[in-house]
Amino acid sequence: MLVGSRQTLIVGVMATLGGLAGGLILGTLAGAFGGWVDAFVMRVVDVMLSLPSLLLAFSIAAMAQRPSQWTVITAIAIVNIPIFARLLRGSMLAQRHSDHVLAARALGVKPSAIVFRHMLPNALGPVIVQATLVLATAIIDAAALSFLGLGNPDDRAPEWGQMLGMAQQYLSDHPHLAVYPAICIIIVALGFTLMGESLREALDPKTRR
């Protein structure tokens, strides 16, 4: 169980970081440039969001010739990119008309400096909070893909979803082999979700007392 937790957390964290990196790039492009760049990026994001996340991740992971841990990480990271991109784009659009950005433009600051020094740092708060919530869903999606046989096939590197899949043939005689990994997945996902909600309340000035 402990070794499986390591693999599960590695997949969840790496997939979340990959989706965050891709979302930062697309969201920054859409929020900073606007116009046709914003329209093109958002249409791509809309197409990705129109597909069920698990189905899209399953399709991407199934395209790999040999299933491995990295195929799961890549699939889940691609699925999470539009979530971060849309959120960051909305935050940056709100920053474009803020007083400090207008003051920087009036002083003749370069557009690149306005984007990376004034707009982007002030728009990252909601994205960081969303990353903790996405981490919970990434762990569940990783377990689902491993359960379906698209994860690492090596038994020497167990993962909770893989353990659930292998426990099916022993379910009638040894049900605890499936119960324990399932409980661990639920507890870890719930823990990151509660942490994300607490972080959102802590960073949101409207919820402070």
Secondary structure, 3 states (H helix, E strand, C coil): CHHHHHHHHHHHHHHHHHHHHHHHHHHHHHHHHCHHHHHHHHHHHHHHHHCCHHHHHHHHHHCCCCCCHHHHHHHHHHHHHHHHHHHHHHHHHHHHCCHHHHHHHHCCCCHHHHHHHHHHHHHHHHHHHHHHHHHHHHHHHHHHHHHCCCCCCCCCCCCHHHHHHHHHHHCCCCCHHHHHHHHHHHHHHHHHHHHHHHHHHHHCHHHCC
